[in-house]
Amino acid sequence: WFSWALMLSMMLSTHAEVTHSELEIPIKVGDLDLRLVVEDGTDMDAAVRQMSEKFQEMLTQELARKTQESTLDIPVQISGTKVNLRIIKGNDVKAKTESFCEEHSLDDEVTASLTKEVMMRAVSKGFVPLLTLPINLNEDTKLEFPVFIGQNLKASIVEFLQKHKVQPTDEIVGKIEKEAQVRLVASGLQPLSQFVFKGSDGKDLPSLNIFVGDNITQNVANFVAQHQLPAESHPQIQEHVVKSMRAEGLMPISEFPVSVDGVQQLLPLFVGDTVPQAVDKFMRTHGIDPVHTDTMNARVLQRAEEEGLSPIAAYTVNVKNQQVTLPLFKGTKVSDAVGNFGKVHGLTADEVAFLQQDVQKSLQAKGLAPLVEFKFDIGGNQAVLPLFSGQNVTEMVYKFGEAHGIGTEALQDVFNEVNRVMREKGLAPVAEFTIAWEGKQLALTVLEGEDLRQMVANFAQAHGIPQENAPEILRQVSAKLVAEGKLPAAQLPVSVGEKKLTLSFFNTQTPGQAVAKFCEQHGLDAAQMSPSLEAGLNNRLKEAGVLPLTEFTIGFGGTELKMPLFTGQKVADAVKVFVEKHSIPAAAVEGLVKEVTRRASTQGVIPFIGIPITVSGTEHVLSLYVGQDVAKEVEAFGQKHQVGAEDLSKLQTAVKQVLDDATKKTEGAGTATAGP
């Protein structure tokens, strides 16, 4: 009382200048918070007595609560008498229990049973950790982290590390948390997986827990019986549980019987594993000599193929500077496979999202996943129309309509919706083709933004066309798209500062129009840029065979005609096209070929001579053009084909002799020469 009175008088003297008629003074003692209200005319002695009594009452309650929290009383029947075994938080539970059993002369069997029960109760009350996890942060820092029931694992790890003056980085905390969860699951202290289902009233039922080693069929049967669910729900629940656990990598998608030292063992294959990875892990686990690796791989691969478990695609992923294979199996969702791969290899959420998008695009390009899926409600049921790369949109919509009995008017609505969605996704059809194959007319649709080469490969595969025929289909498709101005006839890379741009030329344009449009699109000064861009584009168009390398004026019947010669085109072929186009007599062909060849070689458009040269058993051709330095061209040829110095000198002499002989022959024939 004296202490309270002294403290109170000091507080009142501190507030002496306050003129309020009521004063509230907060008082904190340990964990207890009290408030003393002093009014004008208050009996100070009575106020202090009342405060003291209140404090005593609160202290008694707090001590009782603390005692209950820190004490575990276990009644034990000994010779018909109930004896209390008291465990106080901080006691060595096992030693305390064994001491109690020794004091009461209990035998070893009873001691073991009682110790086990007391330990379980101590764990459930948080007196004893569920498990202790050794943590080796480095060679000098080795700690033991206790995991208690009901604790916030992540927060406890952070607090534990801070206590031991270790910076709780996300990497360290995540690693310890993962190890703790693995240990808890493996010890059967935490479910491997949990599932929530709704009852007949629409409310969530208590979770269905699956622990390591559980029989899923029996667990589901018990769950169905316990909650009085319809019998037909059993297979549905079990299918959902199995699919989910396989997708999360908690359950193998298949198991293969393998003999190990005469004992049959099961080799598991999980989502995200390749057969070699699964075999390697199994062999290391069972200590099998690596010499048997090839045999076991072949055996398991054969079984996997028989069960349809060979991956439909495999991707190489760079994980922490290591190349790791991500396989994808038929029927497995990309999100499941990539998600599990991310868990196993410690990828971040952003890395998983990026990888999933990349894999999905790759599957779509290869025709292994639909570019887009359309969902329609038909008679109360949802029907899905998937569209893959290379498929004809019109054909697929009609087939969908036939399969679901959709009428003409409703089918038009389907068409409208398909076209709308495809435009939104940038997949609008650019062109449709009919490809003739083995007497059939096959429809092929080219979508905006598609890789033509991959799309044609998918189309060929889908219709059983050998892949060696794909280039010809690609040529037909490309030629038509170029002719219709839907595909660039040529493209010119352009660097503007640090920007890398592409100037595209379509057959519906002139080079000048293409350059003007390019400058407008990219905000470039047309007056300054156009001359060089147009010159570069013209050269590229000549290289691509879009524009002729040159044109020759040919007089026929009093009319001057233009004969074009394209890159890679033989003079004889160019003359043949020209003659047919202008109905020139065939007798003139030979003379025209000679004349055009002479003019073309004189202009340097074609080589004036091609000399066959054999190097190391392989024949090459040295082509020489008017105006070239022959010695330098021979030297460049020698370097390209790794001709030694001595042989190069001989080659120079031989080429000079060939040219001299050709010149004499031409002069002897009385014809003007274009050669040196």
Number of C-alpha atoms within 10 A of each C-alpha: 11 10 9 15 15 12 13 19 13 12 12 15 10 10 13 9 8 11 8 9 9 11 14 10 13 9 13 9 9 7 7 11 11 13 11 15 12 17 13 9 7 11 10 14 13 10 16 20 15 13 17 14 11 12 16 12 10 15 16 11 12 14 11 12 12 11 13 12 14 15 18 19 14 15 12 13 9 11 7 7 9 11 14 13 15 16 20 17 17 10 14 12 19 16 11 17 22 17 13 16 19 13 9 11 11 15 10 12 9 11 18 16 10 19 19 14 13 21 18 15 16 20 16 15 18 18 24 22 17 20 18 15 16 14 14 11 11 7 6 7 10 11 15 12 18 16 21 19 17 10 10 10 17 14 10 17 20 17 14 17 17 12 10 10 9 14 12 15 11 9 10 15 18 15 13 18 16 12 14 20 17 14 16 17 16 15 14 15 15 18 17 20 17 14 14 11 13 12 13 12 7 8 9 11 15 14 13 18 17 20 19 15 9 13 10 15 16 11 16 21 17 14 19 18 13 9 12 11 15 10 11 9 13 17 13 11 17 17 13 12 20 17 14 16 19 21 24 21 22 16 18 17 18 15 16 15 13 16 11 13 9 7 8 11 15 13 18 18 25 21 26 27 22 21 22 17 15 17 21 16 14 18 18 11 9 11 10 14 9 11 8 10 15 11 10 18 17 13 13 21 18 14 16 18 11 10 10 12 20 18 18 13 15 14 13 11 13 10 13 10 7 9 11 14 17 20 20 25 20 12 8 16 13 19 17 19 23 27 22 23 23 21 14 11 11 16 18 11 12 9 13 19 15 13 20 19 14 11 19 19 16 15 18 18 23 22 22 17 18 17 19 16 14 14 13 14 9 11 8 7 8 9 14 12 18 15 20 22 30 27 21 22 23 15 14 16 19 16 13 18 18 12 9 11 12 15 10 11 8 12 17 15 11 21 14 12 15 21 16 13 15 18 13 9 12 12 18 19 17 14 16 18 15 13 13 11 11 7 6 9 11 16 18 23 23 24 22 17 11 16 13 18 16 17 25 25 24 24 25 19 16 13 10 10 15 10 14 10 12 20 13 12 18 17 12 14 24 18 14 15 20 18 15 14 15 16 18 17 20 20 15 17 12 13 10 9 6 6 8 9 13 12 17 18 27 21 18 15 12 11 20 17 14 20 23 19 16 20 18 11 9 10 9 14 11 15 9 9 13 18 13 11 22 17 13 15 23 20 17 18 22 17 16 17 17 18 18 18 21 15 15 15 12 14 10 10 7 6 9 11 15 13 17 18 25 20 17 11 14 14 19 16 12 16 20 16 13 19 17 11 9 10 9 14 9 10 8 11 16 11 10 17 18 13 14 21 19 17 16 22 19 18 16 16 17 24 17 21 18 13 12 11 13 9 12 8 7 7 9 14 12 14 16 20 21 19 12 11 10 18 14 11 16 20 16 13 18 19 13 9 11 12 17 10 12 8 11 17 14 10 19 17 12 12 17 14 12 12 16 14 12 16 18 12 13 15 12 9 9 9 10 10 16 19 18 13
